[in-house]
Amino acid sequence: MELGDRHADEGRNAKAADAYRRLLARDDLNEDATRALMRCYAKAGERAQALRLYQRFSEKLRKELDAEPEEETQELIDEIKAG
């Protein structure tokens, strides 16, 4: 997470996204990494990718933990949907 955050802070969006994807490959319910990757996709103009990521994440969260995404995640997806 720290590596991805460092890359994101330095404007290296592609490298940040790669770091977050690696983290999610090990823990696909990591909500902080999911949000961070959604932001990377949105910054890169890949809005559809961010929406798909959110959809997969929220479905898995409901199925495995009977839970909903955190308010911060829901607000982020609303911002991405709004453009």
Secondary structure, 3 states (H helix, E strand, C coil): CHHHHHHHHCCCHHHHHHHHHHHHHHCCCCHHHHHHHHHHHHHCCCHHHHHHHHHHHHHHHHHHHCCCCCHHHHHHHHHHHHC
